[in-house]
Amino acid sequence: MMKNFIECCVGVGLALLGFLGIGLGIGISGAATVESIARQPAAAEIIIRAHFLFVVIPELILASLLVGVAWHLMKNNSRQV
């Protein structure tokens, strides 16, 4: 019983590290986007569109996969108890 709990805690900790990475990635790329818009205001629409397509959408897909895997592992782990 205790082994399952410890494994679950380790899994949750790794998932939180994954979300930390997602947050840092979006933050750093968002800062670069704002800086590039400040340097070239005329290209703001193109820059924002590229940021959304190449950064935000893949990060959201990664976050949803991370949640799905964590949910699946939690569901399977609760059946074993």
All heavy atoms as an XYZ file, in Angstrom:
598
protein
N       0.828     -1.196      0.000
C       0.000      0.000      0.000
C       0.869      1.256      0.000
O       0.636      2.168     -0.754
C      -0.923     -0.048      1.219
C      -1.753      1.177      1.403
S      -3.239      1.032      0.445
C      -4.068      2.493      0.941
N       1.872      1.285      0.889
C       2.736      2.458      0.983
C       3.576      2.632     -0.290
O       3.842      3.748     -0.708
C       3.632      2.332      2.212
C       4.413      3.576      2.488
S       3.267      4.894      2.888
C       4.316      5.987      3.758
N       3.962      1.508     -0.918
C       4.762      1.582     -2.150
C       3.956      2.270     -3.253
O       4.496      3.099     -3.991
C       5.186      0.182     -2.573
C       6.070      0.172     -3.791
C       6.476     -1.233     -4.169
C       7.296     -1.192     -5.441
N       7.577     -2.513     -5.943
N       2.681      1.956     -3.375
C       1.837      2.590     -4.384
C       1.730      4.090     -4.130
O       1.741      4.890     -5.060
C       0.449      1.969     -4.400
C       0.439      0.584     -4.999
O       1.350      0.223     -5.736
N      -0.558     -0.194     -4.661
N       1.622      4.467     -2.846
C       1.514      5.885     -2.501
C       2.788      6.623     -2.873
O       2.749      7.722     -3.429
C       1.208      6.040     -1.004
C       1.133      7.465     -0.559
C       0.056      8.256     -0.901
C       2.164      8.030      0.186
C      -0.015      9.568     -0.500
C       2.108      9.341      0.591
C       1.002     10.122      0.247
N       3.934      6.035     -2.587
C       5.210      6.672     -2.903
C       5.390      6.793     -4.410
O       5.811      7.834     -4.922
C       6.374      5.894     -2.253
C       6.302      6.037     -0.734
C       7.727      6.375     -2.778
C       7.256      5.160      0.017
N       5.030      5.750     -5.145
C       5.108      5.810     -6.606
C       4.194      6.894     -7.153
O       4.560      7.611     -8.093
C       4.742      4.460     -7.208
C       5.778      3.388     -6.981
C       5.301      2.019     -7.435
O       4.116      1.880     -7.821
O       6.114      1.083     -7.407
N       3.032      7.028     -6.563
C       2.085      8.057     -6.994
C       2.654      9.451     -6.723
O       2.550     10.347     -7.556
C       0.757      7.861     -6.272
S      -0.545      8.931     -6.858
N       3.276      9.630     -5.567
C       3.876     10.924     -5.228
C       5.017     11.273     -6.176
O       5.160     12.432     -6.594
C       4.362     10.921     -3.784
S       3.028     10.935     -2.583
N       5.822     10.302     -6.520
C       6.915     10.532     -7.469
C       6.345     10.926     -8.833
O       6.829     11.856     -9.490
C       7.823      9.289     -7.579
C       8.794      9.415     -8.745
C       8.570      9.064     -6.285
N       5.291     10.244     -9.254
C       4.657     10.571    -10.532
C       4.079     11.971    -10.542
O       4.218     12.710    -11.523
N       3.446     12.363     -9.447
C       2.884     13.715     -9.363
C       4.002     14.753     -9.384
O       3.893     15.795    -10.036
C       2.011     13.854     -8.097
C       1.660     15.294     -7.820
C       0.756     13.025     -8.238
N       5.106     14.464     -8.699
C       6.237     15.383     -8.712
C       6.824     15.554    -10.102
O       7.142     16.667    -10.520
N       6.929     14.468    -10.838
C       7.438     14.559    -12.211
C       6.474     15.321    -13.114
O       6.891     16.083    -13.982
C       7.704     13.156    -12.760
C       8.877     12.415    -12.131
C       8.936     10.988    -12.662
C      10.178     13.130    -12.378
N       5.182     15.119    -12.898
C       4.192     15.862    -13.685
C       4.283     17.361    -13.391
O       4.186     18.187    -14.301
C       2.790     15.348    -13.396
N       4.489     17.708    -12.127
C       4.632     19.125    -11.781
C       5.883     19.725    -12.417
O       5.867     20.884    -12.846
C       4.665     19.296    -10.267
C       3.329     19.088     -9.565
C       3.509     19.164     -8.060
C       2.311     20.105    -10.024
N       6.958     18.950    -12.483
C       8.148     19.436    -13.182
C       7.859     19.651    -14.666
O       8.355     20.607    -15.271
C       9.301     18.450    -13.018
C      10.012     18.467    -11.673
C      11.058     17.363    -11.626
C      10.651     19.807    -11.417
N       7.056     18.770    -15.242
C       6.668     18.948    -16.639
C       5.885     20.232    -16.852
O       6.120     20.971    -17.811
N       4.949     20.526    -15.940
C       4.176     21.762    -16.057
C       5.055     22.986    -15.816
O       4.831     24.043    -16.408
C       2.991     21.754    -15.095
C       1.839     20.956    -15.602
C       1.442     19.806    -14.950
C       1.152     21.329    -16.740
C       0.384     19.061    -15.421
C       0.091     20.591    -17.228
C      -0.292     19.444    -16.556
N       6.047     22.860    -14.948
C       6.989     23.957    -14.740
C       7.739     24.254    -16.035
O       7.921     25.413    -16.415
C       7.966     23.608    -13.623
C       9.039     24.641    -13.309
C       8.402     25.884    -12.701
C      10.068     24.054    -12.381
N       8.151     23.206    -16.729
C       8.831     23.389    -18.008
C       7.939     24.045    -19.043
O       8.383     24.913    -19.801
N       6.673     23.656    -19.067
C       5.728     24.267    -20.006
C       5.575     25.750    -19.703
O       5.594     26.597    -20.595
C       4.371     23.538    -19.957
C       4.507     22.137    -20.531
C       3.305     24.331    -20.699
C       3.285     21.274    -20.310
N       5.439     26.069    -18.420
C       5.286     27.477    -18.026
C       6.508     28.312    -18.369
O       6.389     29.450    -18.860
N       7.681     27.763    -18.108
C       8.907     28.486    -18.453
C       9.040     28.681    -19.961
O       9.435     29.749    -20.427
C      10.124     27.732    -17.923
C      10.373     27.829    -16.423
C      11.508     26.896    -16.019
C      10.689     29.247    -16.023
N       8.693     27.659    -20.718
C       8.783     27.777    -22.175
C       7.859     28.840    -22.730
O       8.259     29.656    -23.572
N       6.629     28.866    -22.257
C       5.684     29.877    -22.734
C       6.119     31.267    -22.270
O       6.011     32.247    -23.011
C       4.255     29.542    -22.266
C       3.744     28.327    -23.031
C       3.318     30.720    -22.463
C       2.368     27.862    -22.617
N       6.621     31.366    -21.048
C       7.065     32.671    -20.546
C       8.239     33.235    -21.323
O       8.256     34.417    -21.687
N       9.231     32.408    -21.576
C      10.415     32.876    -22.310
C      10.051     33.233    -23.749
O      10.474     34.267    -24.274
C      11.528     31.810    -22.263
C      12.069     31.697    -20.837
C      12.645     32.134    -23.259
C      12.995     30.517    -20.626
N       9.252     32.397    -24.392
C       8.876     32.702    -25.777
C       7.941     33.912    -25.845
O       8.001     34.692    -26.797
C       8.232     31.492    -26.440
O       6.995     31.200    -25.823
N       7.102     34.081    -24.817
C       6.245     35.274    -24.776
C       7.064     36.546    -24.623
O       6.766     37.570    -25.244
N       8.100     36.487    -23.794
C       8.975     37.651    -23.635
C       9.686     37.978    -24.943
O       9.817     39.150    -25.307
C       9.988     37.379    -22.524
N      10.132     36.951    -25.645
C      10.788     37.183    -26.936
C       9.804     37.750    -27.956
O      10.175     38.597    -28.784
C      11.403     35.891    -27.449
N       8.569     37.301    -27.879
C       7.544     37.826    -28.792
C       7.286     39.301    -28.532
O       7.217     40.112    -29.465
C       6.233     37.026    -28.638
O       6.496     35.660    -28.945
C       5.150     37.560    -29.544
N       7.152     39.659    -27.261
C       6.918     41.072    -26.917
C       8.113     41.929    -27.347
O       7.944     43.033    -27.873
C       6.640     41.209    -25.404
C       6.655     42.651    -24.969
C       5.318     40.567    -25.062
N       9.320     41.423    -27.138
C      10.512     42.165    -27.540
C      10.565     42.351    -29.054
O      10.898     43.432    -29.548
C      11.757     41.432    -27.068
C      13.039     42.159    -27.383
C      14.263     41.400    -26.919
O      14.130     40.450    -26.127
O      15.364     41.768    -27.372
N      10.216     41.307    -29.796
C      10.254     41.437    -31.255
C       9.166     42.374    -31.767
O       9.382     43.086    -32.750
C      10.149     40.065    -31.913
O       8.911     39.467    -31.600
N       8.022     42.415    -31.087
C       6.971     43.361    -31.482
C       7.417     44.791    -31.175
O       7.141     45.726    -31.944
C       5.640     43.017    -30.793
C       5.073     41.715    -31.369
C       4.629     44.148    -30.950
C       3.858     41.189    -30.626
N       8.128     44.968    -30.043
C       8.627     46.298    -29.704
C       9.648     46.782    -30.732
O       9.717     47.975    -31.037
C       9.258     46.283    -28.320
N      10.433     45.865    -31.279
C      11.428     46.251    -32.278
C      10.807     46.479    -33.656
O      11.301     47.286    -34.434
C      12.500     45.161    -32.404
C      13.394     45.074    -31.217
C      14.386     43.958    -31.394
N      15.182     43.805    -30.196
C      16.474     43.613    -30.194
N      17.116     43.521    -31.337
N      17.124     43.494    -29.066
N       9.759     45.728    -33.974
C       9.151     45.800    -35.310
C       7.624     45.840    -35.160
O       6.947     44.846    -35.405
C       9.581     44.573    -36.119
C       9.309     44.654    -37.576
C      10.259     45.607    -38.274
O      11.262     46.035    -37.743
N       9.926     45.945    -39.500
N       7.052     46.974    -34.764
C       5.608     47.039    -34.524
C       4.753     46.752    -35.771
O       3.627     46.272    -35.651
C       5.371     48.475    -34.043
C       6.705     49.004    -33.685
C       7.712     48.217    -34.454
N       5.294     47.010    -36.930
C       4.515     46.787    -38.149
C       4.254     45.308    -38.391
O       3.263     44.943    -39.030
C       5.242     47.388    -39.352
N       5.107     44.445    -37.868
C       4.960     43.008    -38.083
C       4.295     42.307    -36.897
O       4.395     41.086    -36.766
C       6.324     42.393    -38.342
N       3.604     43.058    -36.066
C       3.028     42.500    -34.840
C       2.061     41.355    -35.127
O       2.098     40.323    -34.449
C       2.329     43.596    -34.044
N       1.217     41.513    -36.110
C       0.222     40.475    -36.404
C       0.900     39.169    -36.847
O       0.519     38.088    -36.407
C      -0.740     40.957    -37.488
C      -1.857     39.985    -37.767
C      -2.833     40.514    -38.804
O      -2.930     41.739    -38.980
O      -3.500     39.674    -39.436
N       1.900     39.271    -37.680
C       2.623     38.086    -38.151
C       3.367     37.416    -36.996
O       3.363     36.187    -36.873
C       3.601     38.471    -39.281
C       2.822     38.996    -40.488
C       4.486     37.307    -39.674
C       3.679     39.650    -41.536
N       3.979     38.230    -36.144
C       4.727     37.687    -35.006
C       3.796     36.965    -34.045
O       4.094     35.860    -33.581
C       5.507     38.812    -34.293
C       6.583     39.371    -35.220
C       6.109     38.308    -32.990
C       7.205     40.668    -34.728
N       2.663     37.574    -33.748
C       1.707     36.949    -32.824
C       1.153     35.659    -33.414
O       1.013     34.648    -32.714
C       0.573     37.945    -32.472
C       1.143     39.068    -31.608
C      -0.570     37.243    -31.764
C       0.174     40.200    -31.371
N       0.846     35.665    -34.688
C       0.339     34.456    -35.335
C       1.376     33.329    -35.306
O       1.055     32.178    -35.001
C      -0.068     34.754    -36.774
C      -0.740     33.571    -37.450
C      -1.231     33.911    -38.837
N      -2.251     34.940    -38.743
C      -2.408     35.912    -39.643
N      -1.615     35.985    -40.690
N      -3.361     36.809    -39.498
N       2.621     33.667    -35.593
C       3.679     32.661    -35.561
C       3.889     32.142    -34.141
O       4.064     30.939    -33.934
C       4.974     33.254    -36.103
N       3.848     33.013    -33.160
C       3.994     32.590    -31.765
C       2.871     31.637    -31.381
O       3.101     30.619    -30.733
C       4.000     33.821    -30.846
C       4.143     33.484    -29.411
N       3.077     33.465    -28.557
C       5.221     33.140    -28.675
C       3.493     33.126    -27.349
N       4.795     32.926    -27.393
N       1.670     31.965    -31.767
C       0.529     31.112    -31.434
C       0.656     29.744    -32.108
O       0.456     28.712    -31.470
C      -0.776     31.796    -31.848
C      -1.996     31.069    -31.400
C      -2.384     31.106    -30.076
C      -2.751     30.339    -32.287
C      -3.509     30.426    -29.646
C      -3.884     29.655    -31.875
C      -4.252     29.702    -30.551
N       1.011     29.728    -33.383
C       1.081     28.469    -34.127
C       2.243     27.582    -33.704
O       2.105     26.364    -33.612
C       1.181     28.745    -35.628
C      -0.086     29.219    -36.309
C       0.210     29.568    -37.761
C      -1.162     28.165    -36.238
N       3.394     28.191    -33.439
C       4.598     27.391    -33.199
C       4.953     27.211    -31.729
O       5.825     26.415    -31.408
C       5.793     27.998    -33.944
C       5.605     27.994    -35.427
C       5.573     29.169    -36.143
C       5.456     26.799    -36.112
C       5.394     29.169    -37.511
C       5.276     26.783    -37.485
C       5.249     27.972    -38.191
N       4.299     27.957    -30.833
C       4.623     27.829    -29.418
C       3.394     27.448    -28.597
O       3.393     26.443    -27.883
C       5.244     29.138    -28.869
C       5.482     29.038    -27.375
C       6.535     29.458    -29.591
N       2.347     28.223    -28.674
C       1.206     28.030    -27.783
C       0.474     26.724    -28.077
O       0.200     25.944    -27.152
C       0.247     29.244    -27.863
C      -0.984     29.003    -27.029
C       0.966     30.504    -27.399
N       0.159     26.455    -29.310
C      -0.574     25.228    -29.647
C       0.224     23.973    -29.289
O      -0.313     23.076    -28.627
C      -1.023     25.239    -31.122
C      -2.121     26.296    -31.311
C      -1.530     23.868    -31.545
C      -2.566     26.477    -32.729
N       1.508     23.866    -29.655
C       2.256     22.663    -29.230
C       2.364     22.530    -27.713
O       2.292     21.417    -27.178
C       3.633     22.847    -29.861
C       3.407     23.730    -31.014
C       2.306     24.646    -30.620
N       2.517     23.643    -26.994
C       2.595     23.576    -25.535
C       1.266     23.121    -24.944
O       1.236     22.368    -23.972
C       3.001     24.930    -24.952
C       4.407     25.348    -25.298
C       5.470     24.663    -24.467
O       5.125     23.984    -23.485
O       6.647     24.810    -24.791
N       0.151     23.559    -25.496
C      -1.158     23.107    -25.013
C      -1.360     21.625    -25.298
O      -1.935     20.903    -24.481
C      -2.272     23.932    -25.645
C      -2.394     25.369    -25.143
C      -3.454     26.123    -25.934
C      -2.701     25.401    -23.670
N      -0.892     21.171    -26.440
C      -0.974     19.739    -26.749
C      -0.135     18.945    -25.753
O      -0.579     17.917    -25.221
C      -0.536     19.471    -28.198
C      -1.557     20.052    -29.178
C      -0.338     17.980    -28.446
C      -1.101     20.055    -30.617
N       1.063     19.436    -25.460
C       1.922     18.771    -24.478
C       1.271     18.741    -23.099
O       1.298     17.715    -22.420
C       3.282     19.474    -24.411
C       4.279     18.936    -23.406
C       4.659     17.498    -23.756
C       5.502     19.809    -23.359
N       0.665     19.846    -22.691
C       0.003     19.891    -21.384
C      -1.174     18.927    -21.329
O      -1.374     18.237    -20.318
C      -0.469     21.317    -21.091
N      -1.949     18.845    -22.399
C      -3.091     17.921    -22.391
C      -2.613     16.468    -22.377
O      -3.220     15.624    -21.707
C      -4.001     18.184    -23.589
O      -3.330     17.912    -24.795
N      -1.522     16.167    -23.071
C      -0.965     14.816    -23.015
C      -0.454     14.490    -21.618
O      -0.643     13.377    -21.120
C       0.172     14.665    -24.022
C      -0.243     14.561    -25.481
C       0.986     14.604    -26.380
C      -1.020     13.295    -25.722
N       0.169     15.455    -20.978
C       0.680     15.253    -19.627
C      -0.456     14.988    -18.652
O      -0.377     14.091    -17.817
C       1.491     16.473    -19.201
C       2.325     16.381    -17.947
C       3.320     15.226    -18.061
C       3.057     17.677    -17.720
N      -1.539     15.739    -18.771
C      -2.710     15.520    -17.919
C      -3.321     14.160    -18.213
O      -3.692     13.419    -17.294
C      -3.748     16.647    -18.122
C      -5.077     16.297    -17.492
C      -3.224     17.938    -17.537
N      -3.411     13.787    -19.472
C      -3.985     12.494    -19.837
C      -3.178     11.322    -19.298
O      -3.735     10.365    -18.772
N      -1.871     11.422    -19.400
C      -1.021     10.350    -18.884
C      -1.123     10.271    -17.362
O      -1.239      9.183    -16.792
C       0.442     10.551    -19.342
C       1.387      9.657    -18.581
C       0.558     10.302    -20.833
N      -1.090     11.420    -16.695
C      -1.206     11.427    -15.235
C      -2.555     10.858    -14.795
O      -2.633     10.082    -13.836
C      -1.020     12.839    -14.701
N      -3.625     11.221    -15.498
C      -4.955     10.712    -15.148
C      -5.018      9.200    -15.352
O      -5.564      8.470    -14.521
C      -6.012     11.409    -15.992
C      -7.385     10.944    -15.697
C      -8.152     11.265    -14.622
C      -8.158     10.031    -16.476
N      -9.352     10.626    -14.694
C      -9.391      9.858    -15.826
C      -7.933      9.358    -17.664
C     -10.381      9.038    -16.324
C      -8.931      8.554    -18.162
C     -10.133      8.398    -17.490
N      -4.447      8.737    -16.448
C      -4.447      7.304    -16.734
C      -3.671      6.533    -15.666
O      -4.112      5.484    -15.202
C      -3.843      7.056    -18.115
C      -3.772      5.617    -18.509
N      -4.897      4.886    -18.819
C      -2.722      4.771    -18.615
C      -4.527      3.638    -19.106
N      -3.204      3.558    -18.989
N      -2.509      7.057    -15.287
C      -1.707      6.390    -14.263
C      -2.418      6.399    -12.911
O      -2.386      5.406    -12.182
C      -0.336      7.055    -14.148
C       0.603      6.825    -15.313
C       1.868      7.646    -15.141
C       0.926      5.353    -15.469
N      -3.065      7.501    -12.572
C      -3.784      7.572    -11.300
C      -4.953      6.591    -11.301
O      -5.232      5.936    -10.298
C      -4.288      8.997    -11.049
C      -3.193      9.981    -10.774
S      -2.440      9.745     -9.180
C      -3.728     10.332     -8.143
N      -5.654      6.485    -12.432
C      -6.796      5.578    -12.526
C      -6.340      4.131    -12.384
O      -6.947      3.353    -11.652
C      -7.510      5.795    -13.867
C      -8.829      5.045    -13.970
C      -9.560      5.445    -15.228
C      -9.050      4.580    -16.364
N      -9.846      4.690    -17.574
N      -5.248      3.774    -13.056
C      -4.745      2.408    -12.963
C      -4.185      2.101    -11.575
O      -4.304      0.989    -11.094
C      -3.678      2.160    -14.024
C      -4.288      2.002    -15.396
O      -5.491      1.800    -15.534
N      -3.470      2.133    -16.406
N      -3.565      3.092    -10.950
C      -3.004      2.887     -9.631
C      -4.094      2.716     -8.576
O      -3.949      1.943     -7.641
C      -2.092      4.056     -9.248
C      -1.201      3.723     -8.075
O      -0.990      2.565     -7.775
N      -0.676      4.742     -7.445
N      -5.220      3.403     -8.730
C      -6.298      3.281     -7.748
C      -6.990      1.915     -7.839
O      -7.557      1.432     -6.873
C      -7.320      4.407     -7.942
O      -7.981      4.250     -9.184
N      -6.930      1.268     -8.974
C      -7.530     -0.061     -9.121
C      -6.713     -1.123     -8.380
O      -7.240     -2.132     -7.949
C      -7.607     -0.461    -10.591
C      -8.667      0.269    -11.347
C      -8.727     -0.225    -12.762
N      -9.647      0.570    -13.533
C      -9.689      0.597    -14.843
N      -8.848     -0.166    -15.529
N     -10.542      1.322    -15.481
N      -5.400     -0.902     -8.267
C      -4.541     -1.886     -7.628
C      -4.639     -1.876     -6.115
O      -4.229     -2.798     -5.459
C      -3.089     -1.637     -8.037
C      -2.851     -1.883     -9.515
C      -1.440     -1.523     -9.919
O      -0.657     -1.047     -9.107
N      -1.123     -1.718    -11.187
N      -5.160     -0.800     -5.552
C      -5.221     -0.682     -4.087
C      -6.298     -1.509     -3.555
O      -6.884     -2.320     -3.491
C      -5.474      0.784     -3.678
C      -5.673      0.875     -2.177
C      -4.335      1.634     -4.112
